[in-house]
Each structure stands twice: as C-alpha cells, then as structure tokens.
Amino acid sequence: MYTFEDEYMGYHQVKIALEDQLKTTFTTPWGTFCYTIMPFGLCNATRTFQCLMNKVFDPFLGLFLRVFIDDSGVYSDKASHLAKLDLVFQRLDNSGVTLNPEKTTIGFSEGKMVGYIVSKDG
C-alpha cells in the first residue's frame, strides 16, 4: 500500500534566520524588502528544504518512507499502513510542516511519484 504526500508550499515553510534576511534584499518601486521565509529559487533553497525533510523524517527514511524535496511516499503492507501514516503525521505536526491535501493520496497499490509510476513491483 502507498500514500503519496506533497508538503504544502514547501520552501515557504522554512523561516530564514534573522541575521541572514538582509542577504535576500530586493528593491522595487515601492521600497526595499527582504524575505523572512525562504523563497522559491534561492540558491540553496532546494538543499535546505531537503535537509529539513531528512531531519523531520530521519527515523523512518528507508524503512517505510521515501522523501524527495517536497514529495514523500509511505509504503507498507495493508495491515500496518495506518499505523505508519500516524507516525508520519505526528512528525509533520511536531515539526510544523503542513501537507497539501489536494495533492495527498492515501492507500493505493500503484501511483505516480516524482514522475514515475511506483508499485509493489518497483
């Protein structure tokens, strides 16, 4: 059984440290601004978000969970799937990372993740 999740607006869930916010300064006709949360397209945004996801899900990686940037997949047998989902949802709740419910699919035997069809056969 599989569950695919998409972390909602992934990069925008990462706060930029106060001392680093000035490094994101940009100017517009209405003034000068800096980001307080990580914008998409920042040089290290992808790596930073992947590190966050690895930290959040570290106990589960390779056992019943795979993470690729803002996409994650839970895989297990039918009997233990809900228990594993509960563990994943608890970690997400504790970390403050939210999911996009429109892109989250729960309990199927085959699906698409990162452009690939994933099933029990590989």
N, C-alpha and C positions, 0 to 999 in steps of 0.2 A: 504494500500500500504506500502511496505517496501523498505528500502535501507540499505544494509549492507556495512560497510566500514572497512578497515584494515589499521591502521596507519603504514606507511612505516618505516620499521626498527625501531619500536617504541622506545626501550630503547636508541638507538643510537642518538635520537633527544634531549636527556637530557644532558646538559653540567654539568660537575662536578665542584663545586666551587674550585677556585684556592687553597684555604687553605686545601681542602680535597684530592687533586690529589695525594699527596705523600702517602696517605693511600692505594692507588691502585698500588703501585710499584711492578714490577716484573722484574726478571733478565733472560736474555737469553745469549747465547754465543756471541752475537753482542753488548751487553751493558745492561744497566738498564733503564727501561722505566716506565712511569705511564700513566694512562688513562686520557684524557681530556673530554671524553664523557662517559656516563655510558655503561659499557659492559654488555652483557647478562650473567647472572649467579652470579652477585654481590649480596651479601646477601640481601640487601634491594631494589634491582632493581625493582622488581615487585610492591612492595608497593609504591615506589617513582613514578613510571610511572602511576599507578592507581590514585594517588593523583593529578598528573598533569592533567590527563584526567578529573577527577572530577572538578578541578578548571576551566579548559577551558570550560567545558560544563555545569557548575553549573546551569545556568538559565533554561536549557532545560531538566535536568535529571528528569525522572518520568513523564514529560508532553508529550513528543513525542520522547524521546531519551533514550536509554539504553547503558551503556558502561561497558565492561569487559576487563580490561587491554588494549590491542591494537585493540580490536574489538568493533565496535559501530553499533547500529541499529537505524534507524529513522523509525518511524511508524506513519501513519496518513491516513486520507481519501484521495481519489484521487484529490479532489479539492484543498486541501491545501498542498499537498506533496512538490511541487516545492518551495513554499514559505518557508517551514520549512527547506528544503535542503539548500536554500540560506542562511538562518540564521546560519546553522551548518557550511557551507563552509566559511562564513565570520569569524566565531570564529576561525576556523582552520587557516585561512590566518593570522589573527591578532596575533595568538599565535605562528606561525611559525611551527606548526605541519603539516606534509605532509601525504597524503594518498598513498597507493599502488594501482595504477589504475588497475592492473591485478587482484586484489582481491576485488574490489569495484563493487557491483551490485546495480543498481538503478531501482526502480519502478517495483516490482513484488508482487504477492499476497501470496507467500509462499517461504521460503528459509531456509538455514542452518546457524545457528549462534552458535558458541562455541560447535559444535557437536550435536545440537538439531534442529529439524525442527520447524520453527516458522511460524504461520499463523494467520489469523484473529480469528481462533477458539482457539488459545492458543498455 
